[in-house]
Amino acid sequence: MSEIALDQIRFPHRHLLGIEGLSQDVISLLLDRAESYVEHNRQTDKTLSMLGGRTIINLFYEDSTRTRTSFELAGKQLGGNVINMSVATSSVKKGETLIDTAMTLNAMHPDVLVVRHNDSGAVQLLSEKVNCAVINAGDGRHEHPTQALLDALTIRRRKGRISGLLVAICGDIAHSRVARSNIHLLNAMGAQVRLIAPKTLIPSSIERLGVEVFNDMNEGLKDCDIVMMLRLQTERMQGGFFPSIREYFHFFGLDYEKLANAREDALIMHPGPMNRGVEIASEVADDIGRSAIREQVEMGVAVRMACLELLTLYAPKEDGS
Ligand code: NCD
């Protein structure tokens, strides 16, 4: 990973709405910047000053633990002012529309709006109405770009590369923005992606994204370098997608028996929050030798620092400058 000269950095996008459409160079730039913060974040004094005087507003319409906290930490560690808008206590509860809320916040001249929303496409719509940079922190089942970036950083650090790896994404693909962002990123970086799920949890025509689909864990996990598990997103499900949790775990939950099909050094990942005993067995999730789940959380802060920094200081402004 090469050191990048600051005066040569240019980030070509005003917003970070998704991974789809980002070039390999842009993804590598984000990962390299994030990498430069990993060691720094392990120090006692983490204060930096590059975002001094800048304002970041977190606007989360959906629950979040990891993503919201790490955006807050990332902004503060770079010296920025971070405001967390709690939708539960804001005028959203009084019926204000997404766009009205965005315009209100925009009038306070923030530098970055970090937005999570339950509707796919809502963050893009909002980005068209405001003057500042917008980062998508997850929109419906569409994209979650910073999650895919932190997954990629975790993989790159553990395996030394992304290109050429065989990655299995397993579980509730149909409702997962994490899966979609990861498919785009892994394809762009030259990895091979397999999706493993029951037929009811695989969107039709997903093969168009350049992935192989399996409905059997033992078959799909064969020789994989990375096993990425997904949460069953019951909050997005109407009706029955599988007979019972017990049956789901039996066929699609990651336990040591199914994992034995993957490579011996296969890395286990999960974006969290985990449902233990549903999509993953506790002992597999907690296997310190093989599970990178905690490291993913750690990388989340570094990745969000890189995103905030690049969008604030090195991206084109609204007037094109
Ligand atoms: C994911 C999300 O919100 O999309 N969580 C996260 O950001 N770490 C995945 C999930 O909720 O299952």
Residues whose N, C-alpha, C, O or C-beta is under 5 A from the ligand:
A	BS01	NCD	R66 T67 G138 H144 V178 R231 P271 G272 P273
